């Protein structure tokens, strides 16, 4: 807001400038508005906000869950022990849920001109 410039043909009276400065000061103090503005700014796809490492954790967790589920399933089948099979039974639904979230993210961010998302 500080870098906002008035056009050359627009003149504000000192009273109007003071009122505008007070409005801007009140808006800066509103935390909920600032939070919503940051969220809206992130959703526009600005490069400065999308480079954060938050987008890496979901694909990484799906990869780790898939690996652990496959290991538990193979170990349980080869040894016929109930513990690895129960581990697989607990891990598999989590893996499916995270995979579904990853799929939803991929389809939501997909654009007509791009085939791969940022994290693939």
PyMOL commands that place a pseudoatom at each C-alpha (Angstrom):
pseudoatom trace, name=CA, resn=UNK, resi=1, chain=A, elem=C, hetatm=0, pos=[0.000, 0.000, 0.000]
pseudoatom trace, name=CA, resn=UNK, resi=2, chain=A, elem=C, hetatm=0, pos=[2.890, 2.352, 0.610]
pseudoatom trace, name=CA, resn=UNK, resi=3, chain=A, elem=C, hetatm=0, pos=[3.944, 2.339, -3.044]
pseudoatom trace, name=CA, resn=UNK, resi=4, chain=A, elem=C, hetatm=0, pos=[0.524, 3.461, -4.300]
pseudoatom trace, name=CA, resn=UNK, resi=5, chain=A, elem=C, hetatm=0, pos=[0.790, 6.546, -6.467]
pseudoatom trace, name=CA, resn=UNK, resi=6, chain=A, elem=C, hetatm=0, pos=[-1.962, 8.938, -7.352]
pseudoatom trace, name=CA, resn=UNK, resi=7, chain=A, elem=C, hetatm=0, pos=[-2.456, 9.734, -11.010]
pseudoatom trace, name=CA, resn=UNK, resi=8, chain=A, elem=C, hetatm=0, pos=[-1.391, 13.193, -12.131]
pseudoatom trace, name=CA, resn=UNK, resi=9, chain=A, elem=C, hetatm=0, pos=[-4.903, 14.434, -12.829]
pseudoatom trace, name=CA, resn=UNK, resi=10, chain=A, elem=C, hetatm=0, pos=[-6.277, 13.448, -9.406]
pseudoatom trace, name=CA, resn=UNK, resi=11, chain=A, elem=C, hetatm=0, pos=[-5.825, 15.907, -6.559]
pseudoatom trace, name=CA, resn=UNK, resi=12, chain=A, elem=C, hetatm=0, pos=[-6.861, 15.167, -3.013]
pseudoatom trace, name=CA, resn=UNK, resi=13, chain=A, elem=C, hetatm=0, pos=[-7.481, 17.827, -0.443]
pseudoatom trace, name=CA, resn=UNK, resi=14, chain=A, elem=C, hetatm=0, pos=[-5.472, 17.622, 2.784]
pseudoatom trace, name=CA, resn=UNK, resi=15, chain=A, elem=C, hetatm=0, pos=[-8.620, 16.492, 4.590]
pseudoatom trace, name=CA, resn=UNK, resi=16, chain=A, elem=C, hetatm=0, pos=[-9.182, 13.690, 2.068]
pseudoatom trace, name=CA, resn=UNK, resi=17, chain=A, elem=C, hetatm=0, pos=[-5.526, 12.627, 2.288]
pseudoatom trace, name=CA, resn=UNK, resi=18, chain=A, elem=C, hetatm=0, pos=[-5.788, 12.492, 6.079]
pseudoatom trace, name=CA, resn=UNK, resi=19, chain=A, elem=C, hetatm=0, pos=[-8.976, 10.417, 5.874]
pseudoatom trace, name=CA, resn=UNK, resi=20, chain=A, elem=C, hetatm=0, pos=[-7.314, 8.071, 3.381]
pseudoatom trace, name=CA, resn=UNK, resi=21, chain=A, elem=C, hetatm=0, pos=[-4.263, 7.672, 5.629]
pseudoatom trace, name=CA, resn=UNK, resi=22, chain=A, elem=C, hetatm=0, pos=[-6.511, 6.864, 8.599]
pseudoatom trace, name=CA, resn=UNK, resi=23, chain=A, elem=C, hetatm=0, pos=[-8.398, 4.252, 6.578]
pseudoatom trace, name=CA, resn=UNK, resi=24, chain=A, elem=C, hetatm=0, pos=[-5.129, 2.663, 5.451]
pseudoatom trace, name=CA, resn=UNK, resi=25, chain=A, elem=C, hetatm=0, pos=[-3.827, 2.625, 9.041]
pseudoatom trace, name=CA, resn=UNK, resi=26, chain=A, elem=C, hetatm=0, pos=[-7.014, 0.921, 10.240]
pseudoatom trace, name=CA, resn=UNK, resi=27, chain=A, elem=C, hetatm=0, pos=[-6.785, -1.661, 7.458]
pseudoatom trace, name=CA, resn=UNK, resi=28, chain=A, elem=C, hetatm=0, pos=[-3.160, -2.442, 8.351]
pseudoatom trace, name=CA, resn=UNK, resi=29, chain=A, elem=C, hetatm=0, pos=[-4.209, -3.167, 11.941]
pseudoatom trace, name=CA, resn=UNK, resi=30, chain=A, elem=C, hetatm=0, pos=[-6.933, -5.639, 10.918]
pseudoatom trace, name=CA, resn=UNK, resi=31, chain=A, elem=C, hetatm=0, pos=[-5.278, -9.059, 11.268]
pseudoatom trace, name=CA, resn=UNK, resi=32, chain=A, elem=C, hetatm=0, pos=[-8.131, -11.049, 9.756]
pseudoatom trace, name=CA, resn=UNK, resi=33, chain=A, elem=C, hetatm=0, pos=[-8.093, -8.892, 6.643]
pseudoatom trace, name=CA, resn=UNK, resi=34, chain=A, elem=C, hetatm=0, pos=[-4.310, -9.241, 6.353]
pseudoatom trace, name=CA, resn=UNK, resi=35, chain=A, elem=C, hetatm=0, pos=[-4.631, -13.018, 6.688]
pseudoatom trace, name=CA, resn=UNK, resi=36, chain=A, elem=C, hetatm=0, pos=[-7.307, -13.183, 3.983]
pseudoatom trace, name=CA, resn=UNK, resi=37, chain=A, elem=C, hetatm=0, pos=[-5.285, -10.930, 1.694]
pseudoatom trace, name=CA, resn=UNK, resi=38, chain=A, elem=C, hetatm=0, pos=[-2.217, -13.168, 2.073]
pseudoatom trace, name=CA, resn=UNK, resi=39, chain=A, elem=C, hetatm=0, pos=[-4.340, -16.242, 1.347]
pseudoatom trace, name=CA, resn=UNK, resi=40, chain=A, elem=C, hetatm=0, pos=[-5.847, -14.600, -1.723]
pseudoatom trace, name=CA, resn=UNK, resi=41, chain=A, elem=C, hetatm=0, pos=[-2.383, -13.545, -2.840]
pseudoatom trace, name=CA, resn=UNK, resi=42, chain=A, elem=C, hetatm=0, pos=[-1.164, -17.154, -2.563]
pseudoatom trace, name=CA, resn=UNK, resi=43, chain=A, elem=C, hetatm=0, pos=[-4.088, -18.454, -4.606]
pseudoatom trace, name=CA, resn=UNK, resi=44, chain=A, elem=C, hetatm=0, pos=[-3.280, -16.143, -7.512]
pseudoatom trace, name=CA, resn=UNK, resi=45, chain=A, elem=C, hetatm=0, pos=[-0.143, -18.168, -8.188]
pseudoatom trace, name=CA, resn=UNK, resi=46, chain=A, elem=C, hetatm=0, pos=[2.423, -15.497, -7.460]
pseudoatom trace, name=CA, resn=UNK, resi=47, chain=A, elem=C, hetatm=0, pos=[5.888, -17.058, -7.795]
pseudoatom trace, name=CA, resn=UNK, resi=48, chain=A, elem=C, hetatm=0, pos=[7.217, -15.547, -4.572]
pseudoatom trace, name=CA, resn=UNK, resi=49, chain=A, elem=C, hetatm=0, pos=[4.612, -17.353, -2.469]
pseudoatom trace, name=CA, resn=UNK, resi=50, chain=A, elem=C, hetatm=0, pos=[4.477, -20.665, -4.328]
pseudoatom trace, name=CA, resn=UNK, resi=51, chain=A, elem=C, hetatm=0, pos=[8.197, -21.402, -3.935]
pseudoatom trace, name=CA, resn=UNK, resi=52, chain=A, elem=C, hetatm=0, pos=[7.747, -22.376, -0.320]
pseudoatom trace, name=CA, resn=UNK, resi=53, chain=A, elem=C, hetatm=0, pos=[8.598, -25.935, 0.645]
pseudoatom trace, name=CA, resn=UNK, resi=54, chain=A, elem=C, hetatm=0, pos=[5.074, -26.734, 1.798]
pseudoatom trace, name=CA, resn=UNK, resi=55, chain=A, elem=C, hetatm=0, pos=[4.135, -28.335, -1.503]
pseudoatom trace, name=CA, resn=UNK, resi=56, chain=A, elem=C, hetatm=0, pos=[6.815, -31.003, -1.146]
pseudoatom trace, name=CA, resn=UNK, resi=57, chain=A, elem=C, hetatm=0, pos=[5.485, -32.706, 1.983]
pseudoatom trace, name=CA, resn=UNK, resi=58, chain=A, elem=C, hetatm=0, pos=[2.365, -34.325, 0.534]
pseudoatom trace, name=CA, resn=UNK, resi=59, chain=A, elem=C, hetatm=0, pos=[4.121, -36.105, -2.368]
pseudoatom trace, name=CA, resn=UNK, resi=60, chain=A, elem=C, hetatm=0, pos=[6.916, -37.121, 0.005]
pseudoatom trace, name=CA, resn=UNK, resi=61, chain=A, elem=C, hetatm=0, pos=[4.458, -38.538, 2.534]
pseudoatom trace, name=CA, resn=UNK, resi=62, chain=A, elem=C, hetatm=0, pos=[2.650, -40.494, -0.207]
pseudoatom trace, name=CA, resn=UNK, resi=63, chain=A, elem=C, hetatm=0, pos=[5.955, -41.926, -1.387]
pseudoatom trace, name=CA, resn=UNK, resi=64, chain=A, elem=C, hetatm=0, pos=[6.980, -42.944, 2.130]
pseudoatom trace, name=CA, resn=UNK, resi=65, chain=A, elem=C, hetatm=0, pos=[3.570, -44.433, 2.920]
pseudoatom trace, name=CA, resn=UNK, resi=66, chain=A, elem=C, hetatm=0, pos=[3.593, -46.411, -0.335]
pseudoatom trace, name=CA, resn=UNK, resi=67, chain=A, elem=C, hetatm=0, pos=[7.061, -47.729, 0.432]
pseudoatom trace, name=CA, resn=UNK, resi=68, chain=A, elem=C, hetatm=0, pos=[6.151, -48.686, 3.994]
pseudoatom trace, name=CA, resn=UNK, resi=69, chain=A, elem=C, hetatm=0, pos=[2.875, -50.304, 2.878]
pseudoatom trace, name=CA, resn=UNK, resi=70, chain=A, elem=C, hetatm=0, pos=[4.595, -52.349, 0.191]
pseudoatom trace, name=CA, resn=UNK, resi=71, chain=A, elem=C, hetatm=0, pos=[7.319, -53.415, 2.618]
pseudoatom trace, name=CA, resn=UNK, resi=72, chain=A, elem=C, hetatm=0, pos=[4.761, -54.444, 5.262]
pseudoatom trace, name=CA, resn=UNK, resi=73, chain=A, elem=C, hetatm=0, pos=[2.673, -56.348, 2.708]
pseudoatom trace, name=CA, resn=UNK, resi=74, chain=A, elem=C, hetatm=0, pos=[5.629, -58.228, 1.235]
pseudoatom trace, name=CA, resn=UNK, resi=75, chain=A, elem=C, hetatm=0, pos=[7.048, -59.006, 4.674]
pseudoatom trace, name=CA, resn=UNK, resi=76, chain=A, elem=C, hetatm=0, pos=[3.666, -60.174, 5.932]
pseudoatom trace, name=CA, resn=UNK, resi=77, chain=A, elem=C, hetatm=0, pos=[3.052, -62.435, 2.948]
pseudoatom trace, name=CA, resn=UNK, resi=78, chain=A, elem=C, hetatm=0, pos=[6.554, -63.955, 2.979]
pseudoatom trace, name=CA, resn=UNK, resi=79, chain=A, elem=C, hetatm=0, pos=[6.675, -64.615, 6.733]
pseudoatom trace, name=CA, resn=UNK, resi=80, chain=A, elem=C, hetatm=0, pos=[2.958, -65.195, 7.383]
pseudoatom trace, name=CA, resn=UNK, resi=81, chain=A, elem=C, hetatm=0, pos=[3.376, -63.195, 10.575]
pseudoatom trace, name=CA, resn=UNK, resi=82, chain=A, elem=C, hetatm=0, pos=[0.343, -61.217, 11.762]
pseudoatom trace, name=CA, resn=UNK, resi=83, chain=A, elem=C, hetatm=0, pos=[2.275, -58.103, 12.873]
pseudoatom trace, name=CA, resn=UNK, resi=84, chain=A, elem=C, hetatm=0, pos=[3.383, -56.957, 9.375]
pseudoatom trace, name=CA, resn=UNK, resi=85, chain=A, elem=C, hetatm=0, pos=[-0.072, -57.721, 8.000]
pseudoatom trace, name=CA, resn=UNK, resi=86, chain=A, elem=C, hetatm=0, pos=[-1.668, -55.558, 10.689]
pseudoatom trace, name=CA, resn=UNK, resi=87, chain=A, elem=C, hetatm=0, pos=[0.852, -52.823, 9.927]
pseudoatom trace, name=CA, resn=UNK, resi=88, chain=A, elem=C, hetatm=0, pos=[-0.173, -53.040, 6.289]
pseudoatom trace, name=CA, resn=UNK, resi=89, chain=A, elem=C, hetatm=0, pos=[-3.844, -52.944, 7.298]
pseudoatom trace, name=CA, resn=UNK, resi=90, chain=A, elem=C, hetatm=0, pos=[-3.207, -49.726, 9.228]
pseudoatom trace, name=CA, resn=UNK, resi=91, chain=A, elem=C, hetatm=0, pos=[-0.934, -48.078, 6.654]
pseudoatom trace, name=CA, resn=UNK, resi=92, chain=A, elem=C, hetatm=0, pos=[-2.948, -48.821, 3.523]
pseudoatom trace, name=CA, resn=UNK, resi=93, chain=A, elem=C, hetatm=0, pos=[-5.988, -46.591, 4.297]
pseudoatom trace, name=CA, resn=UNK, resi=94, chain=A, elem=C, hetatm=0, pos=[-3.650, -43.716, 5.202]
pseudoatom trace, name=CA, resn=UNK, resi=95, chain=A, elem=C, hetatm=0, pos=[-1.811, -44.256, 1.935]
pseudoatom trace, name=CA, resn=UNK, resi=96, chain=A, elem=C, hetatm=0, pos=[-5.048, -44.171, -0.037]
pseudoatom trace, name=CA, resn=UNK, resi=97, chain=A, elem=C, hetatm=0, pos=[-6.246, -41.003, 1.691]
pseudoatom trace, name=CA, resn=UNK, resi=98, chain=A, elem=C, hetatm=0, pos=[-2.968, -39.174, 1.088]
pseudoatom trace, name=CA, resn=UNK, resi=99, chain=A, elem=C, hetatm=0, pos=[-2.875, -40.394, -2.517]
pseudoatom trace, name=CA, resn=UNK, resi=100, chain=A, elem=C, hetatm=0, pos=[-6.392, -39.088, -3.044]
pseudoatom trace, name=CA, resn=UNK, resi=101, chain=A, elem=C, hetatm=0, pos=[-5.373, -35.708, -1.595]
pseudoatom trace, name=CA, resn=UNK, resi=102, chain=A, elem=C, hetatm=0, pos=[-2.394, -35.647, -3.953]
pseudoatom trace, name=CA, resn=UNK, resi=103, chain=A, elem=C, hetatm=0, pos=[-4.636, -36.472, -6.906]
pseudoatom trace, name=CA, resn=UNK, resi=104, chain=A, elem=C, hetatm=0, pos=[-7.053, -33.708, -5.930]
pseudoatom trace, name=CA, resn=UNK, resi=105, chain=A, elem=C, hetatm=0, pos=[-4.186, -31.232, -5.699]
pseudoatom trace, name=CA, resn=UNK, resi=106, chain=A, elem=C, hetatm=0, pos=[-2.899, -32.266, -9.110]
pseudoatom trace, name=CA, resn=UNK, resi=107, chain=A, elem=C, hetatm=0, pos=[-6.279, -31.855, -10.795]
pseudoatom trace, name=CA, resn=UNK, resi=108, chain=A, elem=C, hetatm=0, pos=[-7.000, -28.558, -9.045]
pseudoatom trace, name=CA, resn=UNK, resi=109, chain=A, elem=C, hetatm=0, pos=[-3.695, -26.997, -10.100]
pseudoatom trace, name=CA, resn=UNK, resi=110, chain=A, elem=C, hetatm=0, pos=[-3.697, -28.419, -13.613]
pseudoatom trace, name=CA, resn=UNK, resi=111, chain=A, elem=C, hetatm=0, pos=[-3.968, -25.820, -16.328]
pseudoatom trace, name=CA, resn=UNK, resi=112, chain=A, elem=C, hetatm=0, pos=[-5.003, -26.483, -19.919]
pseudoatom trace, name=CA, resn=UNK, resi=113, chain=A, elem=C, hetatm=0, pos=[-1.562, -25.632, -21.336]
pseudoatom trace, name=CA, resn=UNK, resi=114, chain=A, elem=C, hetatm=0, pos=[0.457, -27.625, -18.801]
pseudoatom trace, name=CA, resn=UNK, resi=115, chain=A, elem=C, hetatm=0, pos=[0.577, -31.370, -18.443]
pseudoatom trace, name=CA, resn=UNK, resi=116, chain=A, elem=C, hetatm=0, pos=[2.683, -31.616, -15.269]
pseudoatom trace, name=CA, resn=UNK, resi=117, chain=A, elem=C, hetatm=0, pos=[2.244, -29.769, -12.022]
pseudoatom trace, name=CA, resn=UNK, resi=118, chain=A, elem=C, hetatm=0, pos=[5.034, -28.050, -10.142]
pseudoatom trace, name=CA, resn=UNK, resi=119, chain=A, elem=C, hetatm=0, pos=[5.853, -31.031, -7.919]
pseudoatom trace, name=CA, resn=UNK, resi=120, chain=A, elem=C, hetatm=0, pos=[5.959, -33.732, -10.622]
for i in range(1, 120): cmd.bond("trace and resi %d" % i, "trace and resi %d" % (i + 1))
show_as sticks, trace
zoom trace
